[in-house]
Amino acid sequence: MRISKVRMLICVVSAVSLPCPLSLLAGDADRPASRRSLEVVAGRRQLFLDDEGIAQQRALRRVFHAPEKRGAVIRSPDPKRTLQTRTAPIWDETRRRYLLYVLGIEQNLWESADGLNWQPAAMPDRRIDMAVIDINDPDPARRFKAPLLNEGFAVSADGLHWHKLDLPAITSSDEGNFSYSPEEGLFIHTVKRGGPYGRAVALATSRDFREWNDLGLVFHADDRDQELGRQQIATRLAEPLLEPMRYHSPETYNVDVYNMGVFWYEGLYLGTPSMFHATGKVPNYPNTDGFHLIQLAASRDLKVWQRLGDRQTFIGPSRTGSGAYDLTQIISPSAPIVRNDELWFYYTGLKYRSNFDYEGTYPNGRTILVPGRDRDTGAVCLATLRRDGFLSLDAGGEPGELTTRQFKLPADNLFVNVTARNGTLRVELLDAADHVIATSKSLTGDQPRGAIEWETGNLANIVGQPVALRFTLQKASLYSYWFAK
C-alpha cells in the first residue's frame, strides 16, 4: 500500500481501545471498514497491531507485551573496550551458523550454532558494522551486503572479504541500523539526522542494492514525548534500584530518537525507536547525561508511523546489582530472529553513559575515573517475545467478540496463536452475506500454533470465495491467525 500524501497525524493506542486505523491514512476514510476488502495471504499471519483487519469488536481490550530479558550473550574480551551492535544475527546456511557483526572491539565478527553461545569468528578484511545475507541474489559474490555508514555500501561472498561498491552514501550523523526482508525483497537502512527535538530517524530503501530511495526524515520525537519524558525522568530519579544519573538539570530535559531498527513483519513494518531521555548537561563536553527506553511503532508505508501500546516501554533498564548490562543505555535491536514460537531480539546494553565515566584529569593528563565504577560496561543482550506477541486482544469473564473484514479465503487450514489456559476460543466462518457457514470446536490451552477443527462446514469447497471470521473468546488472549494449504 502506498500513501499518496504524508499527513501529520498522531495516533495513540490504548490498552482498552482500538488505535486510529492506519488504513485511514491511505485514503479509505470514507469507506466503512466492514466493506473494505482485506488481503489475506496463505502463510502470512494476521496480527491486531492496528484495526486494518477488524470490522467489529466487542468486550475486548488490547494489551501490550514486553519481551523477557535473557541477559548478555556476547561480552567484550577486553572489559576496557565497550562492545555494541547495530544489526541482527544472520543465518549462514553454508556455515550452519549465525553470524553477528559487533562494534567497539577488534574482534568484529562472532558466530553461534544456537544463538546463545557465541565465539569469535574469522576476521573480516575491513570494518563491517551492519550486514545481511541476501538469499535472492543470483550472484554469489553479492551474497552478503552491508552499508558503510557515511561511506557507501559493500558486498561479499563470504562475509569476510568485502568489495566496496561505487555508490553514494546515505548520510548520517553517527548512527545507523540495517535489515533485509527476503519476502519483500527490500533493504531498509535507517540513519540519524536532525529533527524538531534533536536526534531523529531518516530512512532509505533499495530492492537491488544498487539504486537507493532516500525517504528523508520519517520518525522523530514530538510534544507528547516531552511530556511523557519528564514523567519518565522523575520516575527514574526516584527509583533507588536504578542506576542514578550523574548530571541532572530540569532545563536540559529533552527526549529524542537515538537509533531505530526497522523490519518487515507479517505484512507491515515495525520499528524499535530508542528514545533518549536527556537529564543534564555534561561539563566541558557537548553532550548530555541520560538514559534510553525502547518503544514500538508500526507503519504500512515506512513514512507514517503509529506508536504502539500508548508509548509504553518495550525494553527498559535492568536494576543495579542484577548483573545486567542494560542499566542506562539501550540501543535499538534490529530485526528479530524467529526461533520456533519465539522472537529473539539482540540489542546493545550499556551500564552507563560511558563517555562520561571520569571525574576529571590529573596534571599529567591521566584520566581520573569514577571510584568503584565497573570498567566492563557494554554487551550484546537478548530479549525474547512470544511470536506475534507484541499486542493481544484479551477477553475476561465476559465473552469478547471480533469480526474480521471480508477477504478471499486463501486456503482451507486455519491456525491461531492464542492463550486460553482457563478459557476458550471458538471461530465462525461467515459468507459474503454474513451468514454462518462453518463453526469450529472450542480451543483451549496455550496454543501458539493452534489448529482449528470444524464441527460444521467444509472450507475446502469455498477457497477463493469472500468470507469473514468471527472469533469468540473468554478468559483468553488472541495474538494472530493465519491460513495454510
N, C-alpha and C positions, 0 to 999 in steps of 0.2 A: 504494500500500500504506500502510495506517495502522497504527501501533503502538499497541496498547491500553494499554500501561503502559511508561513510561520506566524502564529499568533501568540502573544504573550498571555498565556492562560495558566494559572497555577491551580493544580488540583490537589486536594488533600484527602487521604484515605483514612478513615477511622476504623476502629475495631468493631463498630456496631452498624456501619452503613456502607453501602457501595461507594466507590470513588466516582468522581465525574468521569464519563466514558471517554477513553482515548478515541473511540470511533467518531465522536462528535467533532474532534479536531480535524477530521478528514472530510468534513463537509456533509455528513449524514444527519445533521441535527434535525432536519425537517421530516425525517422518515422514522416512524416508530420502530424501536429496537426489535420488537417481536416480528416485524415484517421484513427486516433486512436479512439477506442471505448470509450464512456463515460458512466459511471454508473449513471443512474438517478433513484432514488428510490421514489416510491409514498409516499408523505407526507414530503419528505426532500427538503428543499429549496436550490436552486442553486444560490449562490452568485457570484460576479465578483471580488473577492479579488485578484485573480491571473487569468491567462489565461487558466487554466486547462480545462474549458468547452467551450472555444471560438475557432472557426475555422477561422473566418474572422470578421473584423470590419472596419467601415469607418465613418469618421466625428463624432467621439465620443471622449470625454475626461473623464478620471477617476477622480472623485472628492472625497476627504477625508472629513469626517464629525466628528466633536467632539460632545460629549453629552452635554445636557443642565443641568447646576447645579441647584439643588433644595435646597441646604443648609444642615445644620446639622439636623439629625433625632434622634441621641442619644447623649446626653451631660452628662458629669460626674456629679453625685450628689455631689461630693466634688471637687470644682474647683482647689484645690491644687494637685489633683491626675489626671493625664492625661489619658483619655480614648482612646483606639485604637481598631482595629480589623484586623485579618488576614484571614478571612473566609467570606463566603456569608450566607445570611439568608437561612434557610431550612424550607420547609413547612412540618409541622407535622399534618397529616390528623386526628390523634387521638384527638389532642387538638384543631384542626381547627385554628391553629396559626402559624405564622412564628416565628422561634427561631433564635437568633443570639448570639454567644459567643464573649465576648469582653475581652480586656487585660487592665491592669493598675489599676483596681479598684476591690474591694472585690465583688461587685455585678457582677458576671461572666456571667450570662445568662439573656437575655431580650426577650420579646415576643411581638407580634403585630398581630392584625387581618387584617390590611390593608397595612403593610409595611411602613407606615408613622408615626403612633403614637405608640410609644414603651413604655412598662412598665417593671419594674423588674419582673423576674420570680422566681420560687423556686431555691434555691442554689444547684448546683451540689456538690457531696461529694468529688470532687477533682478538681484541676485546669484544665480546658479544654480551649485551645486557638483556636482550629480549629476542626470542626466536620461536618459530613454529615449524612443524612438518606439514608440507602440502602434498597430500596423497593424490591430488587430482592432476598435478603437473606431470606430463609425459616425459619431460626432460629430467633424467636422474641427477644431472648437475645442479638442478634448481630445487631439489627436494626440500632442503632446509632454507628458510627465509627469515631475514632479520632486518629490522630498522636500526640504523646507526644514528642515535639521537643527534640532531643538528648536523649530520654528515651525509645522510642519504640512506642507501639500502645495500644489502649484500645477500648473496646466495651461496649455498654449499651443498655438496653431495653427501657429506657425512657429518656435518655439524662441527668439524674440526678445521677443515681447510676452506677458507672463505674467499670469495671474489666480490669486490666492491663494484656495484653497478653504476653506470653513468646516468644517475637520476638525481634530481634536486631533492634536498631535504625538506621534511615537514618541520617548520621552525618551532622551537620550544624554548622556554626559559631554562629549565633544568630538569624537567620530569617527563616521563612517558609511560605508556603501558601498551600492550600489544596482544591481539588474539586473532584467531582464524576459525571460521566455520566451514568445514567441508560441505555441509548440506547446502549452505547458501553460496559457497564459493567466494566468500568475502573476507578480506583482510581489514582489520579495524585497528587503527593506530591513534591513541589519544595522547595529547601533549598539554603542557601547561602554558597558558598565556594570561594576560591581564584581563580582569573583569571589573564589574562595578564595586566589588568589595575586596579586590586584591587578586589572589590566585584564582584561576578559572580553567575550564576544560575546553580545548578545541579538539576537533576530530577529523581524521582523513580516512578514506576507504579506497580500496582497489580490488578488482576482480582478477587481474592478471599479474599483479606485482610489477607492472610497468607504468601504467597510467594511474595517477592518484587524484582523487577528488577531495580537495581540502574544503570541508564544510565550515571552517571557521569556528567561532565560539558557539558551543551548543549547551553548556551547562555552567551555571555559576550560583553563588550564594545570593540570597535575597533578604528582604526586611524580616521575614519570618525567621530565617536562620539567625539573625542578630538577636531577635527577641528570645528564641529558644536557647541560643548560645549563652546568654547571660544567666539563664537558669541552670544550664549545664555546668558553667564555671562555678557558680555558687554552690551547687551540689558537690562538685569535685573538691572545692576548698574546704568544705565542711566534713568531708569523709576522711577520718584518720587512717583508714586502711588502704587509701590510695596514695600513690607517690605524690608528694607535695610539689607545687610549682615554686621555683626559686625566685622568680620575679613576678610581681603582682601589682598592677595599677589599673583601676577600672577605666581610665580614659583610653587605655590601649586595647580594651576588649574588642575583638573582631572575629568573625567566622568567615573563612574562605575555603576553597577546594584545593587540597594539596596534590591529589592524584585521583584518577578514576579508571578502574578497569571496566571494560565494556565487552559483552559477549552475547552471542546469539543463543537463545534457549527456547526450544519448543515453540517457535513461531513468533517470538518477539525478542527485543534487545533488553538486556538487564545491565545495570551499571552499579558499581560499588564505590560511590564517592567517599573519599577520606576527608572528612570535614575537620579542618584545623581550627582549634579554638585558641586564639592568642590571649595570653593573660598578663603579659608585662614586657616592657622594652628591656633588652639586654644592654647594659652599659658598654659603650665603646664598640658596639657591633650593630650592623644594620639589619637586625632581625629581632624576633620576639620569642619569649618562652611560651609554652603552651602544650596542648595535647590534641590527639586525634580521636574521632569517633567515626566508624564506618556506617554509612546508611545504605539503603537500597532504593534504586529507581528503575523505571521501566519506560520503554519507548517503542513505537512501531515504525519510526522513520529515522531514528538517530538524531532528530532535531528537537522535537518537543518531548520533554521528559516529565514524568509523573513520579513524585516521591511516594514510596510505599510505606504502609504502617504508620502514617501520620508522623513521619520522620523519626521513628523510633530507631534506636541503635541496633544495627545488625551485628557488629563486632565491636565490643568496648574493652576497657582496660581490665587487666587482672589485678589482684590485690598484692600489695607488698608482702614479702615473706612467703609467697606462694611458690617461689622458684621459677615463675614465668618471666618471659622477656617483654611481653607487650604491656608494660606498666604505664607508658606515656605516649609513645609514638606508634601508630598502627597504620602502615601503608597498604593501600588497596590490594586485595587479591585480584588476579586476572580471571580467566575462565576457570571454572572448577573442572576437575576430572570426575567422571562417573564411575563409581565402584559399586557394582551390584545395585543396591537400593539406596545408595548414599551419594551425596555430592561432597567432594573434598576440595576445600579452599585453602590454598597456600598463600600466606601473606607475611609481610615483614613486621616483626615485633621488636621495639626498642625500649629499653628501660628508662631512658632519659632523653631529653633534648641534647644529644651527645655533643653538639658543637659548644655547649655551654657547661662543660663538666670541669671547669677550672675556677679557682678563686682569684688568680692573677698571675704575675710573674716575679721571679727573683731578679735582683740587679743584673745577674749574669744572663738573663733571658729565659732561664728554665721555668717551665710551667708549674704553678702551684695547684695541684689537683685538689678537688673537694675531698676532705677527710672521710674515709670509710666508704667511698663510692666504688662500687664494683666496676672493674675495667672491662669485663665481659658483657657488652651492652646490647648486642643485637643478634637475632637468629631468624631463620625461616620457620614460621609456625603453621600449624594445621588446625583447621576447624571443620567439622563435618555436619552436614544437614541431611535430613531425610530427602530423598529425591522428590522433586516438585514441592518441597516443604516450606517454601517462602511464606505462603499465606494459605490458610484453610478457611472453609466455610463450616461453621460449627452450629450444631443444634443441641439444646439441652433436653430437659424432660418433656417439653412441648415439641411435637414433631415439626421439623422445618422442611420447607419445600423449595426446590429450584427447578425451573423450566428453562431449557436452553432455547436459543433461537433455532430456526429451522436450518437444516443442512441436508445435502445429498449423502445418504448412507454410504460410506466408503468401503465397508467390509461387514462381515456378519459376526465377528467376535468382539465383544465389549469387555473392557477391563477398567477397574477403578483403583485409585490409591486412596484408601480410607482407613481411619482408625475408629473401630466400633467395638471396643473390648467389652463394654457393658451396654451396648446399644445395637441398633440395626440400621441397614440401608436397603432400600428397595428402589427399583427402576421401572418406569413405564416408558414404552415407545409410542409416540404419537404420530399420526399421519398428517398430511398437509391440512386436513380439516380439524385437527386437534382431537381426533378420536383415538382412544387407546387401542393399539393393535398387538401389543405384546406386554407381558407383565413378568417381572423377574421373581425368583425366590429371594428370601431375605439373606443378607450377607452380614456376618458378624466377625468380630476379632480384629486384629491388626493386620491389614491386608494391603501391603504396598503394591501388589500386582494381583488384585482380586479379580478372578474371572466371574463374570455374570452368567448365571444359569437361568433359563427362561421356563417359567411354569406354563405360560401360554404364548402362542405366536412363534413364527419362524422367520428370522432375519434373512436367511439365505435367499428367500424369494423376493425380497424388496431392496436389495443392494442397488444403489443408484437412484432410488426414489427419495423425494423430500420427506424428512422426518424431523422430530424433535425428541429430546429426552426429558423426562420428569423424574428427578431424584427426590425421594422422601427419606429423611434421616432423623434419628432420635438418639440422643446421647452419643453423637458421633461427629467426626471431623472429616470432611471431604477435601482432598487436595487436587485431584485431577481425574480425568477419564480419557480413554483412547480406544481406537478400534484396530484390530489386526486381522489379516487374511488367514 
